[in-house]
Amino acid sequence: MPLPKLRLPVIQAPLFLLSGPEMVIASCRAGIVGSFPSPNARTEDILEHWLIEITTALKGNTEAAPWAINLVMHRSNPRRHADLELAIKYKAPLVITALGSPKEAVEAVHSYGGVIYADVNTVDFARRAADTGVDGLALICAGAGGHTGQLSPFAFVDEVRQFFDGEIILSGAIGNGRAIRASEILGADYVYMGTRFIPSHECLAADAYKQMVVDASAGDIVTSDSVTGVKANWLRDSLVNAGYDIANMPAPGDINFLEAAGDVKRWRDIWAAGQAVAGITQQQSIASIVDQLEQEYLEVRGAEL
Ligand SMILES: Cc1cc2nc3c(=O)[nH]c(=O)nc-3n(C[C@H](O)[C@H](O)[C@H](O)COP(=O)(O)O)c2cc1C
């Protein structure tokens, strides 16, 4: 079940602590899918308020793109059933699952006509998620902000296409309209863009975090498993400011990944971003980022004719 046609095949990716209703609404109004991780709403009550805010703001706006909620499906997440119930109650047009199997959510989301995608970062996870009947797979490749994959998009899309004919969402270091078009040529239907939207006015990141993304180049992104126990991409200066010695990053030891993935303090003090930072030159509104992406995308499409 595909999504309705979008202005650009872009999903503003879910960002822990950074994406909330303002970002979602601005993205949808700009014509791309806006998303947020449900744990960003610290309680179920707050989550319900956010869902009311989003659905009310977009009601009747026929130009707006669909919105998406990102659910943490791992059994250690005590809110996984309650958050899924709320997604169903407010008929989330798109549900994106992460950290665990989408199995428990597939039927429920399909029952009200919703679309469900699963985040995966290996071929093995992609196979297992495909078997649950999801509509799409978000392939997290090398260079992505936050928890990253390690596969090249060239290899990952090709291999997944051999066993999956649903939607493919490509993710990792996609920062401009040319990269969106390149992803389509590789065989993807949509792209995820996370880092590109961190320095947006609507993003909840601290101003210094946004500016660090603007100032960084790809070489300033450090891949390390020392913070959460699994490989993730971080801004070098934020690791240094948090006391890490980049040349001697500690072994991940026995960090509990599932706790660390949702640890507010860790993610507030150490700033995640992907290799797409180099092309980001200013803080701007989501509307102006999407205008710019569209212009870059159309320039390449025009040149192909
Ligand atoms: C600060 C930050 C927080 C993130 N939080 C989440 C999250 O809560 N859930 C999730 O599924 N992915 C999360 N991601 C991954 C993004 O959804 C997306 O896969 C990634 O940003 C794409 O790569 P890009 O940053 O190179 O565009 C996060 C990424 C960043 C940079």
PDBQT file of the ligand as one rigid body, heavy atoms in Angstrom, charges set to zero:
ROOT
HETATM    1  C1  LIG A 401      19.703  12.951  16.754  1.00  0.00    +0.000 C 
HETATM    2  C2  LIG A 401      19.147  11.735  16.099  1.00  0.00    +0.000 A 
HETATM    3  C3  LIG A 401      18.173  10.999  16.764  1.00  0.00    +0.000 A 
HETATM    4  C4  LIG A 401      17.596   9.872  16.160  1.00  0.00    +0.000 A 
HETATM    5  N1  LIG A 401      16.593   9.220  16.814  1.00  0.00    +0.000 NA
HETATM    6  C5  LIG A 401      15.956   8.179  16.219  1.00  0.00    +0.000 A 
HETATM    7  C6  LIG A 401      14.846   7.545  16.845  1.00  0.00    +0.000 A 
HETATM    8  O1  LIG A 401      14.413   7.921  17.936  1.00  0.00    +0.000 OA
HETATM    9  N2  LIG A 401      14.257   6.507  16.201  1.00  0.00    +0.000 N 
HETATM   10  C7  LIG A 401      14.696   6.080  14.981  1.00  0.00    +0.000 A 
HETATM   11  O2  LIG A 401      14.114   5.141  14.447  1.00  0.00    +0.000 OA
HETATM   12  N3  LIG A 401      15.743   6.661  14.362  1.00  0.00    +0.000 NA
HETATM   13  C8  LIG A 401      16.363   7.711  14.948  1.00  0.00    +0.000 A 
HETATM   14  N4  LIG A 401      17.408   8.344  14.299  1.00  0.00    +0.000 N 
HETATM   15  C9  LIG A 401      17.786   7.908  12.951  1.00  0.00    +0.000 C 
HETATM   16  C10 LIG A 401      16.989   8.711  11.925  1.00  0.00    +0.000 C 
HETATM   17  O3  LIG A 401      15.623   8.421  12.027  1.00  0.00    +0.000 OA
HETATM   18  C11 LIG A 401      17.481   8.431  10.484  1.00  0.00    +0.000 C 
HETATM   19  O4  LIG A 401      17.566   7.049  10.247  1.00  0.00    +0.000 OA
HETATM   20  C12 LIG A 401      18.818   9.067  10.226  1.00  0.00    +0.000 C 
HETATM   21  O5  LIG A 401      18.850  10.373  10.738  1.00  0.00    +0.000 OA
HETATM   22  C13 LIG A 401      19.071   9.109   8.719  1.00  0.00    +0.000 C 
HETATM   23  O6  LIG A 401      20.364   9.496   8.435  1.00  0.00    +0.000 OA
HETATM   24  P1  LIG A 401      20.801  11.021   8.167  1.00  0.00    +0.000 P 
HETATM   25  O7  LIG A 401      20.865  11.638   9.534  1.00  0.00    +0.000 OA
HETATM   26  O8  LIG A 401      22.124  10.853   7.556  1.00  0.00    +0.000 OA
HETATM   27  O9  LIG A 401      19.776  11.655   7.306  1.00  0.00    +0.000 OA
HETATM   28  C14 LIG A 401      18.024   9.453  14.883  1.00  0.00    +0.000 A 
HETATM   29  C15 LIG A 401      19.016  10.201  14.218  1.00  0.00    +0.000 A 
HETATM   30  C16 LIG A 401      19.564  11.330  14.794  1.00  0.00    +0.000 A 
HETATM   31  C17 LIG A 401      20.570  12.142  14.048  1.00  0.00    +0.000 C 
ENDROOT
TORSDOF 0
